[in-house]
């Protein structure tokens, strides 16, 4: 009964489908792409290799394009051996489980209780334990756009996936040796910036800017959509609080017909609002 | 000649001086007594003060001692003369683009008398903007 995740989330919100049903598979592989699950293993696009990216939220494309990712049995033997050797050297502490991420094609380690993830065994000296990338992605998106248009269910899935990916990355490092690990790290660091939604406007071409405006719901005629102007109202550029006594917005012929207020009015205006003595 | 003309020492005095005049134009010169431009202007003002005493009164305000109006009146020129009638600011179209004030030193007494008289006549009729008898724009210089 695979339902599209968006529909699933909506049905869930209305209480038509219970949550338990959705948690079909603990494994994010396969079904998870189609079903929304809040389980650790459920994730947005199972095969999406960008899940470890804290700036990436899986969209329809991830599901369609990446499919189910790399099945576990197709992992190279060398990698599996390295992973096993690492696990033998640094056994997992209590509460940590090994999870396979089909998108990245690596194993990562997940702490069920704290919901932290790590690509390497947490005992490994170079282990970097962090929050799951999908959760970070969700928070990022929320802070950037307010609410994301992407479905909650999918976001959560993504979050899970990201978590997994992260751990996988760490593992990769461990397993494949320092150089490889560094490469992964570099990649991870670079990608988030590339995919970061708040790109530098000056580096975007017109088409990208209009796309961005559409994404953010900015009127295409608003200078903020195509130029460097910040998003705001028409009156935002005006200095409302006039320092001078005259109407600063008057221009042209009106400019010469703007009288100053009387001295008394100025003094009254300057008086702090508290002391309305005499008069 | 600034020592001969009455000075206003604070914002309240400025306010009261303008409020007190029922039927006379109040000419307020904002500036510094030590300023050369102001000295010229004060010279002219002092010269004409007795002649216009029936319809105008002249006061001097030191914009350092009385900074209350500097921002609101945009007083950043060395010498600024403004006209008030019945607690109302009277604008003068001098042809300079700034109708609010005379921000240079008028050296010809008669010109100043003419301007003050025009202000008085216009303000008496309820006008907030009067046309200066002489155009002070720089277009004739070029």
Interface residues (C-beta under 8 A of the other chain):
Chain A: X243 X244 X245 X246 X255 X256 X257 X258 X259 X260 X261 X262 X263 X264 X266 X267 X269 X270
Chain B: X11 X12 X14 X15 X18 X19 X68 X69 X71 X72 X73 X74 X82 X84 X87 X88 X89 X90 X91 X93 X97 X98 X99 X100 X128 X129
